[in-house]
Amino acid sequence: MRQTRLRQVWQSIQGARVWTDEVGEGITRIRVTSRWARMLGFEVSAYLVGDLLVDTGFAHVRQQVLSALEGWRIEAICCTHNHEDHTGNCGPLAAIHGCRVFIRNHGLRWGEGVRRLKPYRAWFWGEPGRFDAEEMPDEVVGRHRSLRALPAPGHSITHVALWEEATGTVFTGDLFISPGASAVLIQENPYDLVDSLRRVAAVEPRLMLTGHGLAIEDPAPRLCTKADRVEATAARVVELHQTGMKDRDIVREVFRGGNRRDRNIELLTQGEFSRLNFIRAAVLHEPGRG
């Protein structure tokens, strides 16, 4: 009884909100947010495609997500990638619905800071908890719908885009958040990201649904534009680095605005998320290096 009361108080503090809407041909978007997520200007989205669920939201909105999906049949959970804001409710949903969970490179899913979340990640999203997962197949087939997994590393080694050819819809997780080069997590690879953006654009989707609420029609031009911008920015970074310029000076040269806000975010995340990480990744992962 006491634990239930504490959970209710914590959820009240979190200001959790969950609502659903229809965004495509038989596709229900489950939109989740919290007081802390709203401070970041974020919402997180999961999608029900027939009886296939794409992502599950984050742990701090768990009860609301479970309630929103009550009565639905879920045959499988398909994770765009294994970060806690997208897989936070995999375990409870799999247990309730008796369904399988699929993740690309599932044996590596506890890397990238997920095994032991930094304080800001635990505070904003909550601990996802341990759950069983299987390797993402080339295609996940439900009763009436199927999703093809397109490898999409860059943001995460576990990342895929899920492509429903029948409706022309692609679910891209965190592949596309902003339209150009930006601050990144410490493990990201901008060159892999460029390849992934172009790989998804090549299937010429009619609709792109992202892990943070965007619904973009005819997204291929925007995916290609982002790929070009990231590629050009990485090339500029390498060029400046070869002149002997220091990394933080390169940040100021390449990213002309918002550097004070970026430094604040870098401090909040203990260096895990910043523009400086983009600079270092562009140099570290330069094709042909080493």
N, C-alpha and C positions, 0 to 999 in steps of 0.2 A: 504493500500500500504506500509506504513511504517512498520507494523507488518510483512508483507511478506518479506520485505528486511532484517529486523532484524533476522527473522528465517533463511533466506539464509546465512547470515553472521555467525550465530551460528552453522549451519550445516557444513559450511566450516571450522570453528575452530575445530569442532568435528572430522573432517576427516572421516566421515561415509562411510562405504563400505558395499555393499550387493551383493552377487552373489549366484547363484543356481547351483546345480549339481544333478545327478541321483545317488542314493545310494542303491537302492533295487528294488524290483518288483513293478514298478509304484510308487516309493517313491521319491519325490523331496525334497532335503535339501535346506533350505534357510539359508545361512550363513551370519551373520552380525557381524560387528566389528566397532570400532571407534579408534581414536588416543589414548584415555585413556585406552580402553580395550587392545589395542596392547601393551601398557606399562606393563600391567599385564600378558601379554602372553596369552590372552584370545580371543576366539571368542565365539559367542553364536549361537546356531542352533535351528531352527524350522523346522518342517517336514510336508509336504503335502502328505497325504495318501488318494488317491482318492479325495473325497470332505471333508475329515476330516483333520483339521489343528492341529498339536501338537505344542503348545507354539507359541509365537508371537514376540520374541525378545524384545529389550528395546526401550524406548521412544526416545532416541537421534538419532535413525535411522528410525524414524517413516515414514517419507515421502518415503524413499527408500524401506521400507518393503511394504507399500501400493502400490507403483508402481510395485514392483516385483510380487505381487499377483493380480494385475489388470487383469481382464479377466478370472480368475479362479473362479469356483464355490466352495464356502465353505458352507457346511451344518452345521458344528459345530466346535467350538474351544475346544480342550481338553487340559487342563493345567496340566503339570506334577506336578506343585506346584505354589504357589502364591508368588513368589519373583519377584521383579521389572525387573530383566534382562530377565525374561521369559514371563511376562504378560504385558509388557509395551505398547503393541498395541492392547490389547483385545477390548477396547471400540470402537476405530475408525473402526477396522475390523468388529466387530459385527454390527455396524451401517451401514457400506457400503454394507455388504453381507447379512444383515438381518438374521444372524445366532445366535445360542445359545452358551453360554459359560459355560463350566462345570469345577468345581473345587471340590476336595474332602474337606470335612469339610468347606464348603464355608462360613459358618457363622463365622468362625474364621480367615478368610483370611486377615483381617486388623491387625492381631497381628504380632509378629516376626519382629517388627521394620518397617513394611510396611506403617502403617498409617501415621507415621511421620519419614521420612527417615533421617538418619544421613547425615551430609554434604558430606561425601565421597561417599555414595550410590547415592545421588542426582546428584553429579558431574559426576560420572562414567556412570550411567545408565539413569538418568532422572526420573521424577515422572510419574508413570503409569497412574494416573488419576483414577477416580471412574468409575466403570462399573457394570452392572448387571451380576450376575452369579447364576447358579443353582448347586445343589448337583450332584456330579459325580455319574452316575449310574454304575451298575456292568458292563454294556456293552454299548458302544456308537455305534450306527448303522448308516452308511451313505447309499448312493445309492448302492454301490458295495463293500464297505469295512466295517469292524467293528473292534473295539478295545475294549479289556477287561481291566478293571482297576484292577491292583493288588496293594493293599495298601502297601506303601513303606515309612512309617515315619522314622524319625531319623534326617535327614537334616531339614525337615519341617514337621509339623503336617498335612499339606495339601498335602503331597507328594504321588504320585502314579507312578507306572510304567504302561505303556500302551502296551498291548500284542496283537499282531496280529497273532493268531494261524495259519491262512492259509498260511502265508509266513514265519512263524518262527521268526518274527522280534519283538523286544521289544524296546520301547522308554523309557529311564531311567532318563531323566532330570539330576538332580545332585546326583543321587544315587551313581554313580561311577565317580570320578574325578581323584583321585590318587590311587595307588595300595595298600596303607596301612593306618595306623593311621596318622592323620595330624591335622593342625590347623582347628578349627571349629567355627561356629557362636555360640553366647552365649546361644541360646535356644536348641542346638542339644543334642540328646540322643544317645550315642554310642551303647547301648544295643538294642534299636529299630532299629538302622542302621544294626546291625549284623543280626537280624531277617529278615529285608527287603532284604538284599543281598542274603540270603539263600532262601527266598521265591521266588525271581525272578530266581535264579539259578535252582530251582526245576522244572520250566517249560521247561528247556533245550532249550533255544532259539538258533537259528542258527546265528542270527545277533543282536548285540546290538548297538543302535544309541543313543548317549548321548546328553545332553543339551549344551555341549561345544565342539562339533565337532568330537568326537571319533566315529569310526565305527569299531567294534570288532567282528570278526567271532568266533563262538563257545565260548561265553563269560563265560559259567558256571564255568569253573575252575578258572578263574580270579576273579569272584564274590566270590566264596568260599574262595579263598586265602585271599582276602581282609577281608572277614568276620572273618577268623581265626586270622589275624594280628590285627585287631581292638579289637577283644575279648581278645587276649593275652596281648595287650598293656594296656587295661582297667584293667585286672586282676593285672598286674604289678603295675599300679598306685595305686590301692586299697591296695596292699601289702605294698608298700612304705609309703602310707598315714598312715597305721596302726602302723608303727614304730615311728610316730611323725614327719616325714620329712615334711618340709614346701613345699607348692605347687610349688614355683618357683625352688626350688632345685629338685623337682620331674621332672619338665620340662627338666632341664639340664641332669638329669640321664636317662630319657626315650628317649628324642630326642637329640642325641649327636651332631648334626651339624646344622648350620644355625640359631642359636638362636639370633644373632644380627639382622638378617633380620626379624625374627619373631617379635622381640620387636619393630622394626620400623613399621611393619604392624599393630601391636597392638596399637601403638600410632596414626597412620593414621586413624584407624577405631574406635578410642575412646574405645578400649577394646572389641569391638563387635566381632572381629575375631582374634583368637590367639590359640596357643598351650596350653596356660594356661586354656583356656575354656575347652579343652579336659580333662585336669586333674580334673578340678572341676566337670565336667559332669560325669566322670567315678565314682567319689565318691558320688555325689548327687543322681545319678540314679542307684546305685548298687542294683541289685535284692535282695529283702529281707530287704533292709535298711528301718528302721523306723517301 
